[in-house]
Amino acid sequence: ARPAAKETKVEGSIAIPMMYQGNLFGTLGVAKPVPYDFTEEEVAELMTIGEAMCPHIE
């Protein structure tokens, strides 16, 4: 990791693709200061949130 990234002290993170009308719109990143494995349920919920955000930021 780059030095500036190490300063954030992020240990657990995930990047979720934000899909809109079948196309990749961007990514939604979530980070935690401790090591963390996101559950399948959390991933599904984050994907739903990402999809819901797209029309509002297009």
C-alpha positions as CSV (number, residue, x, y, z in Angstrom):
1,A,0.0,0.0,0.0
2,R,1.1,3.6,-0.5
3,P,2.3,5.4,2.5
4,A,-0.8,7.7,2.6
5,A,-3.0,4.6,2.5
6,K,-1.3,3.1,5.5
7,E,-1.9,6.2,7.5
8,T,-5.7,5.6,7.3
9,K,-5.3,2.5,9.5
10,V,-7.9,0.7,7.4
11,E,-7.7,-3.0,8.1
12,G,-11.0,-4.3,6.5
13,S,-12.5,-3.0,3.3
14,I,-14.7,-3.9,0.4
15,A,-15.5,-2.3,-2.9
16,I,-18.9,-2.9,-4.4
17,P,-19.7,-2.4,-8.1
18,M,-22.5,0.1,-8.6
19,M,-24.5,-1.1,-11.5
20,Y,-27.1,1.1,-13.3
21,Q,-29.2,-0.1,-16.3
22,G,-26.8,-3.0,-16.8
23,N,-23.7,-0.9,-16.9
24,L,-20.9,-0.3,-14.3
25,F,-21.5,3.2,-12.9
26,G,-18.8,3.3,-10.2
27,T,-17.9,1.6,-7.0
28,L,-19.0,2.0,-3.4
29,G,-16.2,1.5,-0.8
30,V,-16.7,0.6,2.8
31,A,-13.8,0.5,5.3
32,K,-13.3,-0.6,8.9
33,P,-10.3,0.1,11.2
34,V,-10.1,-3.6,12.2
35,P,-9.7,-6.8,10.1
36,Y,-13.1,-7.7,8.9
37,D,-14.7,-10.3,6.6
38,F,-18.0,-9.0,5.2
39,T,-20.8,-11.5,5.3
40,E,-22.8,-12.5,2.2
41,E,-25.8,-10.7,3.7
42,E,-23.7,-7.5,4.1
43,V,-22.4,-7.7,0.6
44,A,-26.0,-8.2,-0.8
45,E,-27.2,-5.2,1.2
46,L,-24.3,-3.0,0.1
47,M,-25.0,-3.9,-3.6
48,T,-28.7,-2.9,-3.1
49,I,-27.6,0.4,-1.6
50,G,-25.1,1.0,-4.5
51,E,-27.8,0.3,-7.1
52,A,-30.3,2.6,-5.3
53,M,-27.8,5.4,-5.2
54,C,-27.0,5.5,-8.9
55,P,-30.0,7.3,-10.2
56,H,-29.5,10.1,-7.6
57,I,-25.9,10.8,-8.6
58,E,-26.0,10.2,-12.4
